[in-house]
Amino acid sequence: MKLAVSSGPHILTRETTQTLMLDVIIALIPTVAAGIYIFGSRAALVLAISVFSSVLFEFIWRKALKKSLTIKDLSAVVTGLLIGLNLPSSVPLWMPVLASALAIILAKQLFGGLGHNFMNPALFARAVLLASWPLHMTSYNLPQRVFFGSSAPTGVDTLASATPLINSSGLSMQDLLLGNIPGSIGEVCKIAIIIGFLYLLFTKTITWEVPVSFIGTVALLGWLLGEDPVRYLLTGGVLFGAVFMATDYVTNPVQRIGQFIFGVLCGVIVVVIRKYGGYPEGVTYAILFMNCITPLIDRYSKKKIYGEVKKNVQ
């Protein structure tokens, strides 16, 4: 009888990339549904184009280079959904196509595909669009429909400004929670984001360290700066970014202490940009910056191997 001997780790799990991505898609369903309800068919079209373009670009790239096809792992679908949810429903329809190309080809496939990208692909694409076409990226349609008879303004008019981050004093807490406000498709309905967050925690798709430390830091620093911490969290894209963008497996630290540090520093950068920067919101740039220093965090937060002996330095 022969025994097969192999190196560790000897851990078996039923989780695959496809099942993990499917859990993320399920967690995004409430946010997608709320965004389409609030902003109407235009939001559905932007989301559909984003997902289709992402899958198509990944298929074409892998096929052209004669590599194994990876569209069945659903990661391109997740990227497409995140791109669409990060866009206003009013953007020209060529923008989600361009964003998908940037995310899939430049930020993902050129580095070797899923698992090798050092930045969140969807956020990289959003940052490029925001820097190149700021007017399109900061012009938001008013909600076409609102939840529970809110008195918030509705219609098809476009509001050319940041999300209700600068002036949210006239908005009720109900409107901020339910998404009866202008903004990007996925960031407005905070209840939907929280439902997705709870699902991801329940299925153990993510852990709490990054989102909780991220959100807690923003709330604490906002309070220290004299802001209402709850209102400070419910405006802008902090919740969506903390739950669905900063928790990306590939681009955040491996160790839990590193993830906690990652989340705290993301929160600090967001508040600094909000308070002192030229942009009213800084979630995109905060997460991308922290993506870049994740290897450094991993280096100094890794656990010491039991029995490891330090090398003598002559």
Salt bridges, closest charged atoms under 4 A:
GLU58 OE1 - LYS108 NZ 2.74
GLU209 OE2 - ARG256 NH1 3.47
GLU281 OE1 - ARG274 NE 3.06
